[in-house]
Amino acid sequence: MNELFYLQNSFQNYLINLSDDFKKNIVSTKINSAETRLSVYRNAYRLRLIEALSTHYPVLKIYLGCKKFEELAVSYLSYYPSSYRSIRWFGDQLPTFLEKHPYYEKFPYLSQLAQFEWTQTLVFDAKDSTVLQMDVLGSIDANLWGEMKFEMHPSLHRLELSWNVVQVWQMLSENQPPPDLIQSIQPVSWILWRKEIFNQFCSLTKDEAWAIDAIKQGMKFEEVCEGLCQWMDEKNVALHAASLLKGWMMGGLISDVTLL
């Protein structure tokens, strides 16, 4: 049993790190050397991981082109060998890799494009949940609204993007020429979520982004209203907050409400 474990571990180490230890366990034939026989498995392993990255980052691959994307994948694999039992999660560190790598950090929009694509996969894979209905909210006494706390849909994610990578993603997804890359003076707030079986995303104003973040942090509705006073008069804030809340509910962003 220990010998089998050693062989399996050595083989894995060869596939991931190209360790020489396992080679002594493989014999050469008249047709192929031990190195050639082993390379079949190693190449297949690497190609499968590159394919997985292509699946998770299809638009990034289109933007870079097949050759440059493969170079990126090979470089990424050397820094971040697959460490998960499921290939689903291979590639989760690609945005970080692009952001910090000495070469790719020169192109910061690549990291943000990858971040947007990876977040889309998280949105799609998030668990299902009920969606809060308007009649439930309407049944709550208006005097108690300040004590309400909301639970956002499990698929909801927030991003801050300083490049127009969403527009690039949209055009390339439709096989259209992408726009020129433009960096914003201030990062643009985005929200991504799933409505039924379809991924959704939209940009947010600063006040709406703050309000969503506040709700995710567990703030009560009255605390959200108080915070929104940074952007508007106190006399208008309750109506504005209610309008935001209605829009979130219609969009399927809220799963539940509780009273403290």
Secondary structure as the mmCIF struct_conf table of DSSP 4:
data_model
#
loop_
_struct_conf.conf_type_id
_struct_conf.id
_struct_conf.beg_label_comp_id
_struct_conf.beg_label_asym_id
_struct_conf.beg_label_seq_id
_struct_conf.end_label_comp_id
_struct_conf.end_label_asym_id
_struct_conf.end_label_seq_id
HELX_RH_AL_P HELX_RH_AL_P1 ASN A 2 ASN A 17
BEND BEND1 ASP A 20 ASP A 20
HELX_RH_3T_P HELX_RH_3T_P1 ASP A 21 ASN A 25
BEND BEND2 ILE A 26 ILE A 26
BEND BEND3 LYS A 30 ASN A 32
HELX_RH_AL_P HELX_RH_AL_P2 ALA A 34 HIS A 56
HELX_RH_AL_P HELX_RH_AL_P3 PRO A 58 LEU A 64
HELX_RH_AL_P HELX_RH_AL_P4 CYS A 66 TYR A 79
BEND BEND4 TYR A 80 TYR A 80
BEND BEND5 TYR A 84 SER A 86
HELX_RH_3T_P HELX_RH_3T_P2 ILE A 87 TRP A 89
TURN_TY1_P TURN_TY1_P1 PHE A 90 GLN A 93
HELX_RH_AL_P HELX_RH_AL_P5 LEU A 94 LYS A 100
BEND BEND6 HIS A 101 HIS A 101
TURN_TY1_P TURN_TY1_P2 PRO A 102 TYR A 103
HELX_RH_3T_P HELX_RH_3T_P3 TYR A 104 LYS A 106
HELX_RH_AL_P HELX_RH_AL_P6 PRO A 108 ASP A 125
BEND BEND7 ALA A 126 ALA A 126
HELX_LH_PP_P HELX_LH_PP_P1 LYS A 127 ASP A 128
HELX_RH_AL_P HELX_RH_AL_P7 MET A 134 GLY A 138
TURN_TY1_P TURN_TY1_P3 SER A 139 SER A 139
BEND BEND8 ILE A 140 ILE A 140
HELX_RH_3T_P HELX_RH_3T_P4 ALA A 142 GLU A 147
STRN STRN1 MET A 148 MET A 152
TURN_TY1_P TURN_TY1_P4 PRO A 154 SER A 155
STRN STRN2 HIS A 157 TRP A 163
HELX_RH_AL_P HELX_RH_AL_P8 VAL A 165 SER A 173
TURN_TY1_P TURN_TY1_P5 GLU A 174 ASN A 175
HELX_LH_PP_P HELX_LH_PP_P2 PRO A 177 LEU A 181
STRN STRN3 GLN A 183 LYS A 195
TURN_TY1_P TURN_TY1_P6 GLU A 196 ILE A 197
STRN STRN4 PHE A 198 LEU A 204
HELX_RH_AL_P HELX_RH_AL_P9 LYS A 206 LYS A 216
TURN_TY1_P TURN_TY1_P7 GLN A 217 GLY A 218
HELX_RH_AL_P HELX_RH_AL_P10 PHE A 221 LEU A 228
TURN_TY1_P TURN_TY1_P8 CYS A 229 TRP A 231
BEND BEND9 MET A 232 MET A 232
HELX_RH_AL_P HELX_RH_AL_P11 GLU A 234 GLY A 251
TURN_TY1_P TURN_TY1_P9 GLY A 252 GLY A 252
STRN STRN5 ILE A 254 LEU A 259
#
